[in-house]
Amino acid sequence: MATISPVVHSSARAIRLAEFLDALRATCKPRFPHARGSQHRPVVLAISGGVDSMALAYLCSKVRRFDPDFKISDNPVQKFQALVVDHGLREGSNQEAEAVCKALWQMEILSEVLPINWNKEIGLGTDPNLLPNLESVARRVRYRKLGTVCANRKVASLMLAHHQDDQYETVLMRLLNGHGSRGLRGMRRASGIPECEGVHGAYNSGWIDDQSRQIPYYNTKPTQRQRKYLRYDLRHSINMLLQEDEPAQAEDPWAGEENYGAYSYLNRDVSKSFVVGLLPIEDGGVNIYRPLLEFSKDRLVATCLENNVPWWEDHTNKDPTLTMRNAVRHLWKNFELPQALQKPAILELRERSECRAQALEAEANRLLQQTILHDFQPQVGTLVVQFPELKPPKSTKYRPTSERYQGWVSRKREVAGLLIQRILALVSPETQTAPLANLQNVISRLFPSLGNSAAELVATPKAFPIAGVHFMPIESTPQSVAMSTHPRTWYLARLPYPKNRPLPTWRTPYWSLTEQIAKHRKRVHWKWSTWLRWHFWDGRYWVRLAHRLPYRVVVMPFLIEHAKSFRESLLPRERKRLNEALKKYTPGKVRYTLPAIYCEEYLDLDNNWRPIKALDTSKMRMLALPSLDIQVPELDKWLLYEMRYKRADRNTLQMAGTLARSPVRATRRVGRAVRSMKGRIRLTRTAGFRSRSSNR
């Protein structure tokens, strides 16, 4: 039942359509500016039935009437769809959700109720109202429900109705919990959907599927005019080369650099070198947008009252004993807080925190441009990176004992931490970004000039783990030269799996059964499965399978005990490819972090007509290294797989320096150093590990 109109502040006025359109343009900026989004695409609204979400629905219903081609993010809006999540925690919530849908239908907005199955989410017979963390559990279930539906319907934009009062409460709670300036930014206008890790199409994925469509939503092909200019430039370049008198005698800038190219990515002969195909890199996913953050709740109420839009109040939102947000809301609405904690002061604090964070991000981008990514290999999840030097300005004002110098160090450490977060995200298996508080020791190791003591400047760099990544130093300078005078280069790889923790494992829920038996009973036809759902393995790889094996298929790391039998099962040509790939791309223990495909029973592919034996999970046969595209013979008749690397930030890869932009002398040093580093990794294995490797 719709609520009685409450008393609204006398100065509150309804939100005009022009204001809302400006808020949409400022909030829903293009995610892929390099692509052309001409295809109309639906946008989903998360509707609870409250005054804020109903005001959002009403304003969105006016957008397409005003401009049928109005763009949300990258694409024009095809239609607005509403999803009403029914948590089922209150009596009558189902009837209320149906009433909300009827009101949305009157606004010409398609709507659907999404009920929550708590038995499936938290276990059979458990009362969700008795959970001590009900608010966080309900939030996770709600976002995963919304993200899954959006992914299945190829929707990339989800609108939420958080408003200015919600922002004030969020910042106030974070201030009470002791958050720093970055946390005091509050809720962002646009961000990736939370709580959807592992949901393909919602969590940083879906780009490759979109590009495989006949008419993709993101069109990256050049326009006809661009192709015309490209042809003109190509003809002009060819004519200029033909007019040269002695083109063959052009000076070689790398002449005399016989040591340049010691590593796989430096000066290699492609015709003789084994090259693994680049693994597709995912991107995309569902983004959430909050266009109402600049509008107070009073204005949303005024909008609904002026346009006769009904809404429904949830009485649990007024219980100050239920959640912390309810307590904070009750506090600021019923008591006069100190001026520093009142709404105008807190929102001003949020603005200052946002401006400071943007300035630090811009400085981190400039530092990223000085960082050199030598070799990013998504098929094995490794990276070679050379961090720049950070030196204080040459001025007497920046003495080590001065406050100005200490302030410079403090700010640069924060900037360096932001840079490290972006580099870690390229190879880390963790889905959550490592907080800056956990990176303080890492900053001192990677940027010795920002350390707390002078001894760190001359200390020999050592390998260390952080966020599931193993940092291994590369000696890119002579031993006689102080390390503080030259940039340090590091080899980043997935940290080897600890023995006291279970290995990342995906056991497929399907194994084939006989489809039919032909006249000759020795011939058995095994039924193919459909493509199984995408699985996010080890926080790094998206993998999916289709097979007709009579045994369960398992995706696990490349286990050392299966290395010898797998190598022997390959054809001579594939065996050579395997040896070259492991030698070139995966030094030392890095190879044992690669994903591998197994079947739980030892299967004789040459005699597939034999009847099914009882499953014995102690017996496994390794079938493939999918990221290297190496598999046992004839496997494609029984099993198909597809693998993609997780999202690697495009801006990070494009903004960072590369070999083409790096100094020649630094590149030459790193080339020699990486070769020696690989040799040291092989030589520093333990005797037992070395003997096991020799047996293979």
Residue pairs with C-beta under 8 A, 6 or more apart in sequence:
1 99
1 312
2 310
2 311
2 312
3 311
3 312
3 313
5 305
6 301
8 298
8 301
8 302
8 305
9 298
12 296
12 298
12 299
12 301
12 302
13 299
13 302
14 299
14 302
14 303
14 305
14 306
14 307
15 55
15 59
15 295
15 299
15 300
15 302
15 303
17 59
17 62
17 63
17 66
19 295
20 59
20 62
20 63
20 291
21 63
21 66
21 67
21 70
23 291
23 292
23 294
23 295
24 63
24 70
24 72
24 291
26 189
27 189
27 190
27 289
27 290
27 291
27 293
28 71
28 72
28 73
28 157
28 190
28 289
28 291
29 73
29 190
30 37
30 71
30 73
30 74
31 73
31 74
31 156
31 284
31 287
32 74
32 218
34 220
35 74
35 218
35 219
35 220
36 218
36 219
36 220
36 223
37 71
37 73
37 74
37 75
37 76
37 217
37 218
37 219
38 75
38 76
38 219
39 75
39 76
39 215
39 216
39 217
39 219
40 69
40 75
40 76
40 77
40 78
41 72
41 75
41 76
41 77
41 78
41 154
41 155
41 156
41 157
41 217
42 77
42 78
42 79
42 80
42 81
42 153
42 155
43 60
43 72
43 77
43 78
43 79
43 80
43 81
43 155
43 157
43 158
43 159
44 80
44 81
44 82
44 83
44 146
44 149
44 150
44 153
44 155
44 157
44 158
44 159
45 53
45 56
45 57
45 60
45 80
45 81
45 82
45 83
45 109
45 158
45 159
46 53
46 83
46 85
46 146
46 158
46 159
46 160
46 161
47 53
47 54
47 56
47 57
47 82
47 83
47 84
47 100
47 104
47 111
47 161
48 84
48 85
48 100
48 161
48 314
49 84
49 96
49 97
49 99
49 100
49 311
49 312
49 314
50 161
50 311
50 312
50 313
50 314
51 297
51 300
51 301
51 304
51 311
51 313
52 161
52 162
52 163
52 166
52 292
52 297
52 300
53 161
53 311
54 100
54 103
54 304
54 309
54 310
54 311
55 161
55 292
55 300
55 301
55 303
55 304
55 309
55 311
56 159
56 161
56 291
56 292
57 80
57 82
57 104
57 107
57 109
57 309
58 107
58 303
58 304
58 307
58 309
59 303
60 80
60 109
60 159
61 80
61 107
61 108
61 109
63 70
63 77
63 80
64 70
64 77
64 79
64 80
68 76
69 76
70 76
70 77
71 77
72 157
72 289
73 156
73 157
73 287
73 289
74 156
74 217
74 218
75 156
75 217
79 110
80 109
80 110
80 159
81 109
81 110
81 111
81 112
81 153
81 155
82 101
82 104
82 109
82 110
82 111
82 112
83 111
83 112
83 114
83 146
83 149
84 97
84 100
84 101
84 104
84 111
84 112
84 113
84 114
85 114
85 116
85 142
85 145
85 146
86 93
86 94
86 97
86 113
86 114
86 115
86 116
87 93
87 116
87 128
87 138
87 141
87 142
88 94
88 115
88 116
88 118
89 128
89 129
89 134
89 138
89 316
90 314
90 316
94 113
94 115
96 312
97 113
98 113
99 312
100 111
100 312
101 111
101 112
101 113
103 309
103 310
104 110
104 111
105 111
107 309
114 145
114 146
114 149
116 138
116 141
116 142
116 145
118 126
118 128
119 125
119 126
121 128
121 137
121 141
122 128
122 131
122 137
128 134
128 137
128 138
131 137
135 322
135 323
135 325
139 195
140 195
143 193
143 194
143 195
143 196
144 195
144 196
144 199
146 158
146 193
147 158
147 193
147 195
147 196
147 199
147 202
147 203
147 286
148 196
148 199
148 202
149 155
150 156
150 158
150 193
150 201
150 202
150 286
151 199
151 200
151 201
151 202
151 206
151 286
152 201
154 201
154 206
154 210
154 217
155 286
156 206
156 217
156 284
156 285
156 286
156 287
157 286
157 287
157 289
158 193
158 286
158 287
158 288
158 289
159 288
159 289
159 290
159 291
160 288
160 289
160 290
161 290
161 292
162 187
162 290
162 292
162 293
163 292
163 293
163 295
163 296
163 297
163 300
164 292
164 293
164 294
164 295
164 296
164 297
164 347
165 296
165 297
165 343
166 187
166 293
167 186
167 187
167 293
167 347
167 350
168 332
168 343
168 346
168 347
169 325
169 328
169 329
169 332
170 186
170 187
171 184
171 186
171 346
171 347
171 349
171 350
172 328
172 332
172 341
172 346
173 324
173 325
173 328
174 183
174 184
174 186
175 184
175 341
175 346
175 349
176 328
181 353
181 356
181 357
182 353
182 357
182 436
184 349
184 350
184 353
185 350
185 353
185 354
185 357
186 350
187 290
187 293
188 290
189 289
189 290
189 291
189 293
190 287
190 288
190 289
190 290
191 287
191 288
192 203
192 204
192 285
192 286
192 287
192 288
193 202
193 203
193 285
193 286
193 287
193 288
194 288
196 202
196 203
196 285
196 286
197 203
197 431
197 536
198 535
198 536
200 206
200 533
200 534
200 536
200 542
201 209
201 284
201 285
201 286
202 285
202 286
203 285
203 286
203 431
203 536
204 282
204 283
204 284
204 285
204 646
204 647
205 282
205 283
205 284
205 285
205 534
205 542
205 644
205 646
205 647
206 282
206 283
206 284
206 285
207 218
207 282
207 283
207 284
208 280
208 282
208 644
210 216
210 217
210 218
210 284
211 218
211 220
218 284
222 230
241 247
253 664
254 260
254 267
254 664
257 267
257 664
257 668
259 668
259 671
259 672
260 266
260 267
260 664
260 667
260 668
260 671
261 267
261 268
261 671
262 671
262 672
262 674
262 675
263 374
263 375
263 384
263 670
263 671
263 674
263 675
264 273
264 375
264 584
264 585
265 374
265 375
265 659
266 659
266 667
266 671
267 671
273 584
274 577
274 580
274 581
274 584
276 377
276 379
276 380
276 581
276 585
276 628
276 629
277 379
277 629
278 378
278 379
279 378
279 379
279 627
279 643
279 644
279 645
280 644
280 645
281 378
281 644
281 645
281 646
281 647
281 648
282 542
282 644
282 645
282 646
282 647
283 647
283 650
284 647
285 647
292 300
303 309
304 310
304 311
316 322
316 326
317 326
317 329
318 326
318 330
319 326
320 326
320 327
320 329
320 330
320 331
321 327
331 337
332 341
332 342
332 343
339 345
360 411
360 414
360 415
360 418
361 418
363 415
364 415
364 418
364 419
364 422
365 655
367 388
367 390
367 415
367 416
367 419
368 419
368 422
368 652
368 655
368 656
369 655
369 656
369 657
370 388
370 657
371 385
371 386
371 387
371 388
371 419
371 423
371 656
371 657
372 385
372 386
372 656
372 657
372 658
372 659
372 661
372 662
372 666
373 383
373 384
373 385
373 653
373 656
373 657
373 658
374 384
374 385
374 386
374 489
374 658
374 659
374 662
374 667
374 670
374 674
375 382
375 383
375 384
376 382
376 383
376 426
376 648
376 653
377 383
377 585
378 645
378 648
379 585
379 627
379 628
379 645
380 493
380 585
380 586
380 590
380 591
380 594
380 627
380 628
381 427
381 493
381 494
381 540
381 593
381 645
382 427
382 491
382 492
382 493
382 494
382 585
382 586
382 590
383 423
383 426
383 427
383 491
383 492
383 493
384 474
384 489
384 490
384 491
384 492
384 670
384 674
385 423
385 489
385 490
385 492
386 476
386 487
386 488
386 489
386 490
386 662
386 666
386 670
387 419
387 446
387 447
387 487
387 488
387 489
387 490
388 487
389 449
389 486
389 487
390 412
390 416
390 447
390 449
390 450
391 449
392 398
392 405
392 408
392 409
392 449
393 408
397 404
397 405
398 404
398 405
398 408
399 405
409 450
412 447
412 450
413 440
413 443
413 447
413 450
414 436
416 443
416 446
416 447
416 450
417 436
417 439
417 440
417 443
418 436
420 439
420 442
420 443
420 446
421 433
421 434
421 436
421 439
422 649
422 652
423 492
423 652
424 433
424 434
424 466
424 467
424 469
425 433
425 648
425 649
425 652
426 492
426 648
426 649
426 652
426 653
427 469
427 492
427 493
427 494
427 540
428 434
428 467
428 468
428 469
428 539
429 468
429 494
429 538
429 539
429 540
430 467
430 468
430 539
431 539
434 466
434 467
438 466
438 467
439 466
441 464
442 464
442 466
442 471
443 450
444 450
444 451
444 452
444 456
445 456
445 461
445 462
445 464
445 471
446 471
446 488
446 490
448 456
448 457
448 459
448 483
448 484
448 488
449 457
449 484
451 457
457 482
457 483
457 484
458 482
458 483
458 484
459 483
460 483
461 473
461 483
461 488
462 473
463 470
463 471
463 472
463 473
464 470
464 471
465 471
465 495
468 494
468 495
468 539
469 492
469 493
469 494
469 495
470 492
470 493
470 494
470 495
470 496
471 490
471 491
471 492
472 490
472 491
472 492
472 493
472 677
472 681
473 488
473 489
473 490
473 491
474 488
474 489
474 490
474 491
474 670
474 673
474 674
474 677
475 673
475 676
475 677
476 486
476 487
476 488
476 489
476 666
476 669
476 670
476 672
476 673
477 483
477 485
477 486
477 669
486 669
487 666
489 670
489 673
489 674
491 674
491 677
493 590
493 593
494 538
494 540
494 590
494 593
495 593
496 589
496 592
496 593
497 503
497 504
497 557
497 592
497 593
503 556
503 557
504 537
504 538
504 539
504 556
504 557
505 554
505 555
505 556
506 535
506 537
506 543
506 554
506 555
506 556
507 552
507 553
507 554
507 600
508 532
508 545
508 547
508 552
508 553
508 554
508 555
509 532
509 552
510 529
510 532
510 547
510 552
510 553
511 549
511 550
511 551
511 552
511 553
512 526
512 527
512 528
512 529
512 547
512 548
512 549
512 550
513 526
513 527
513 550
514 524
514 525
514 526
514 527
515 525
515 526
515 527
516 525
517 523
517 524
517 525
518 525
522 609
523 609
524 608
524 609
526 548
526 549
526 550
526 608
526 638
527 548
528 546
528 547
528 548
529 545
529 546
529 547
529 548
530 546
531 544
531 545
531 546
531 642
532 544
532 545
532 546
533 544
534 542
534 543
534 544
535 542
535 543
535 544
535 555
536 542
536 646
537 543
537 555
537 595
538 557
538 593
538 595
539 646
540 645
540 646
541 595
541 627
541 643
541 644
541 645
541 646
542 643
542 644
542 645
542 646
543 555
543 595
543 626
543 641
543 642
543 643
543 644
544 641
544 642
545 553
545 555
545 597
545 639
545 640
545 641
546 639
546 640
546 641
547 553
547 638
547 639
547 640
548 638
548 639
549 599
549 603
549 638
549 639
550 603
550 612
551 599
551 600
551 601
551 603
551 615
552 599
552 600
552 615
553 597
553 598
553 599
553 600
553 623
553 639
554 597
554 598
554 599
554 600
554 620
555 595
555 596
555 597
555 598
556 595
556 596
556 598
557 592
557 593
557 594
557 595
557 596
558 591
558 592
558 593
558 594
558 595
558 596
558 622
558 625
559 592
559 596
559 622
560 592
560 692
562 596
562 598
562 620
562 621
562 622
563 696
564 695
564 696
565 621
565 622
566 622
566 632
567 575
567 578
567 579
567 696
569 622
569 632
569 633
570 578
570 630
570 632
570 633
571 633
574 630
574 631
574 633
577 630
578 625
578 628
578 630
581 628
581 630
582 591
585 628
586 594
587 677
587 678
587 681
587 682
588 681
588 682
588 685
594 625
594 627
594 628
595 625
595 626
595 627
595 643
596 622
596 623
596 624
596 625
596 626
597 622
597 623
597 624
597 625
597 626
597 631
597 639
597 641
598 620
598 621
598 622
598 623
599 620
599 621
599 623
600 615
600 616
600 617
600 619
600 620
601 613
601 615
601 616
601 619
601 620
601 621
602 619
602 620
602 621
603 621
603 638
604 610
605 632
605 633
605 634
605 635
605 637
605 638
608 638
622 632
623 631
623 632
623 635
623 639
624 630
624 631
624 632
624 635
624 639
624 641
625 631
626 641
626 643
627 643
659 667
685 693
